[in-house]
Amino acid sequence: MTLNCSPAIKAVWIAWWLLPLLSMFVIGRLMPTGAPVLQEGRIPNLFVVACGGCWMLLGLGLVPLLGVHGRSLASALTLVVGWSAIAGAWTGPAIVALIYRPPSSAVGEPVEFAPNGVNRGVLMLRPTSGEATSARFRIPPIDSLDAYTRAGNKPVKGRVYKGGRNLWFARLD
């Protein structure tokens, strides 16, 4: 893709690409180590759509300033839509976890988690008892496979925490 624009516009375009990566680094530093995993619900999905949509509007606003046309225009539009979807999927859940997570002094309710299926390599878990039985958690492959290997593929022990807006958070032991 050939960009026929000023160096200032090129710098904004590059910043548009790099800011989601930088924001994930900053958000990761703001969260304490061993932060609980967020329940997938309506609010995290709304944040994914909002973050991705805002990022896409900003990117689409930059495309006319880039001086692209023809195939380059189609490539630029495809890249804007694709990168916006990825940026929203990365930043949305992280922002929700940062805003709504329970305080560090919160005491979680001990529960056992049973597998609820696998979706694209991500293990879905559900608490088997307690107040949070309706919650479903998506556990990253690294954490979930390690926990289930240690437990011998039996239910895993952990804790659930109630965060803001009645979102449930979980941490595996």
C-alpha positions as CSV (number, residue, x, y, z in Angstrom):
1,M,0.0,0.0,0.0
2,T,1.4,3.3,-1.1
3,L,0.7,6.3,1.1
4,N,0.7,9.7,-0.6
5,C,0.3,11.9,2.4
6,S,2.3,14.2,4.7
7,P,4.7,12.8,7.3
8,A,2.3,14.0,10.1
9,I,-0.5,11.9,8.7
10,K,1.9,8.9,8.4
11,A,2.9,9.4,12.0
12,V,-0.8,9.4,13.1
13,W,-1.4,6.3,11.0
14,I,1.5,4.5,12.7
15,A,0.3,5.7,16.1
16,W,-3.1,4.3,15.2
17,W,-1.5,0.9,14.7
18,L,0.7,1.0,17.8
19,L,-1.7,2.5,20.4
20,P,-3.7,-0.7,21.0
21,L,-0.5,-2.6,21.7
22,L,0.8,0.1,24.0
23,S,-2.6,0.2,25.8
24,M,-2.5,-3.6,26.5
25,F,1.0,-3.2,28.0
26,V,-0.2,-0.3,30.2
27,I,-3.4,-2.0,31.3
28,G,-1.4,-5.2,32.0
29,R,0.9,-3.1,34.3
30,L,-2.1,-1.6,36.1
31,M,-3.6,-4.9,37.0
32,P,-2.1,-6.8,39.9
33,T,-0.4,-10.2,39.2
34,G,-2.8,-13.1,39.6
35,A,-5.8,-10.9,38.7
36,P,-9.1,-12.8,38.6
37,V,-10.5,-13.9,35.3
38,L,-13.6,-12.0,34.1
39,Q,-16.9,-13.7,33.5
40,E,-18.0,-13.4,29.9
41,G,-21.3,-11.5,30.0
42,R,-23.1,-8.6,28.3
43,I,-20.9,-5.8,29.7
44,P,-17.5,-7.2,28.4
45,N,-19.0,-7.8,25.0
46,L,-20.4,-4.2,24.9
47,F,-16.9,-2.9,25.7
48,V,-15.4,-5.0,22.9
49,V,-17.9,-3.5,20.4
50,A,-17.4,0.0,21.8
51,C,-13.6,-0.1,21.7
52,G,-13.5,-1.8,18.3
53,G,-16.1,0.6,16.9
54,C,-14.4,3.7,18.2
55,W,-11.0,2.6,16.9
56,M,-12.6,1.8,13.5
57,L,-14.2,5.2,13.2
58,L,-10.9,6.9,14.0
59,G,-9.2,4.6,11.4
60,L,-11.8,5.3,8.8
61,G,-11.4,9.0,9.4
62,L,-7.7,8.6,8.6
63,V,-8.1,6.7,5.4
64,P,-9.1,9.7,3.2
65,L,-6.1,11.6,4.4
66,L,-3.7,8.8,3.4
67,G,-4.0,9.6,-0.3
68,V,-4.7,6.0,-1.2
69,H,-6.9,4.9,-4.1
70,G,-7.8,1.7,-6.1
71,R,-6.4,-1.4,-4.6
72,S,-4.6,0.5,-1.9
73,L,-7.9,2.0,-0.8
74,A,-9.5,-1.5,-0.5
75,S,-6.4,-2.7,1.4
76,A,-6.5,0.3,3.8
77,L,-10.2,-0.2,4.5
78,T,-9.7,-4.0,5.1
79,L,-6.8,-3.3,7.4
80,V,-8.8,-0.7,9.3
81,V,-11.8,-3.0,9.9
82,G,-9.6,-6.0,10.8
83,W,-7.2,-4.2,13.1
84,S,-10.2,-2.4,14.8
85,A,-11.8,-5.8,15.5
86,I,-8.6,-7.1,17.0
87,A,-8.0,-4.0,19.0
88,G,-11.5,-4.1,20.4
89,A,-11.2,-7.8,21.3
90,W,-7.9,-7.1,23.1
91,T,-8.7,-3.9,24.9
92,G,-12.5,-4.4,25.7
93,P,-12.2,-7.2,28.3
94,A,-9.1,-5.7,29.8
95,I,-10.8,-2.3,30.4
96,V,-13.8,-4.1,31.9
97,A,-11.6,-6.1,34.2
98,L,-9.7,-2.9,35.2
99,I,-12.9,-1.0,35.9
100,Y,-15.2,-3.6,37.5
101,R,-12.7,-6.0,39.2
102,P,-13.3,-6.5,43.0
103,P,-11.0,-4.7,45.4
104,S,-7.8,-6.4,46.4
105,S,-9.1,-6.9,49.9
106,A,-12.1,-8.9,48.7
107,V,-12.4,-12.4,50.0
108,G,-13.6,-14.9,47.4
109,E,-16.1,-17.7,47.9
110,P,-14.4,-21.1,47.5
111,V,-15.9,-23.2,44.7
112,E,-15.1,-26.0,42.4
113,F,-15.1,-25.4,38.6
114,A,-16.3,-28.0,36.2
115,P,-15.5,-27.8,32.4
116,N,-18.3,-26.5,30.3
117,G,-16.7,-27.1,26.9
118,V,-13.9,-25.8,24.8
119,N,-14.4,-22.9,22.3
120,R,-11.4,-22.2,20.0
121,G,-8.9,-23.6,22.4
122,V,-10.3,-21.6,25.3
123,L,-11.7,-23.7,28.2
124,M,-15.1,-22.7,29.4
125,L,-15.7,-23.3,33.2
126,R,-18.7,-23.0,35.4
127,P,-18.9,-23.1,39.2
128,T,-20.6,-26.2,40.6
129,S,-22.0,-24.6,43.7
130,G,-22.6,-21.3,45.4
131,E,-24.1,-18.0,44.3
132,A,-22.2,-17.9,41.0
133,T,-23.5,-21.1,39.5
134,S,-25.0,-19.2,36.6
135,A,-21.7,-17.6,35.7
136,R,-19.5,-19.0,32.8
137,F,-15.8,-18.2,32.7
138,R,-13.4,-18.3,29.8
139,I,-10.0,-19.4,31.0
140,P,-7.0,-18.7,28.8
141,P,-5.4,-22.0,27.5
142,I,-2.2,-21.5,29.5
143,D,-4.0,-21.2,32.9
144,S,-6.7,-23.8,32.2
145,L,-4.6,-26.6,30.8
146,D,-2.1,-26.2,33.7
147,A,-4.8,-26.3,36.3
148,Y,-6.6,-29.3,34.8
149,T,-3.4,-31.2,34.3
150,R,-2.5,-30.7,38.0
151,A,-6.0,-31.8,39.0
152,G,-6.0,-34.9,36.8
153,N,-8.9,-33.6,34.6
154,K,-11.2,-33.4,37.7
155,P,-13.0,-30.3,38.8
156,V,-10.6,-27.6,39.8
157,K,-10.8,-25.6,43.0
158,G,-10.8,-21.9,42.9
159,R,-12.6,-18.8,44.2
160,V,-15.2,-16.5,42.8
161,Y,-15.4,-12.8,43.5
162,K,-18.3,-10.4,43.0
163,G,-17.1,-7.3,41.2
164,G,-18.9,-4.1,40.2
165,R,-22.2,-4.2,38.2
166,N,-22.7,-7.8,39.5
167,L,-19.9,-9.2,37.3
168,W,-18.4,-12.4,38.6
169,F,-14.6,-12.8,38.6
170,A,-12.8,-16.1,39.2
171,R,-9.3,-17.2,40.2
172,L,-8.1,-20.8,40.0
173,D,-6.1,-22.2,42.9
